Amino acid sequence: MFQTLQSRAQAAGIALRNPPPEPTTCCGRGCNGCVWEGFLNAAEYWRQEALLRLEA
């Protein structure tokens, strides 16, 4: 998803901020408030922002 939207933006001459980095601290125990939940929320926010910029 990140690469696709970045490629579309580059082709349109639009600069996007860097996508969020993947977490490196997950313990794999399925904790409540897992770092992956935060990453997925940040990734969705980045995607929505990128789509808005591409539509403008």
N, C-alpha and C positions, 0 to 999 in steps of 0.2 A: 504494500500500500504506500509506504513512504517513497519508495523509488518511483513508482508510477506517478504520483502527484508531483514529485520533484521534477521528473522528466517533462510533464505537461507544463509546469510553471516555467521551466527553463526554455522550452520551445516558444512560450508566449512572452518571454522576456520579463517574467515576474520573479522577484526574489522572495523566497520563503525563509522563515527562520528554521534553524536545525530542528529535526524531530527529537522527541525525548529519547534519551539513551535507555537501552534495556537494563533492568536491574541486575546487579551482580551479587546481591546479598540474600537471595531467597534460600531458606533452609529446607524447603520441600515438605513442610509439615502441614500446609494448608491453614496457616494462621489466619485469624480474624484480622483484617487490615493488612493482608499480604502485600508485599512490595509490588507484586504483579497487578493487584487491583489499582494501585496508584498509577502504575505505568499505563494500564489500559485506559484509565480516565484521561491521563495526559495525552495519550495517542489519539483518542477520540476528539479531544479539544483541538489538537494540532490538525487533524483531518478536517474538522468543520471550518477552522480558520483558513486552511489552504483552499478548500472548496469555495468559500466566500471570496477569497482573493482571485481565484480563477474565473468566477462568474462576473466579476466587475468589469 
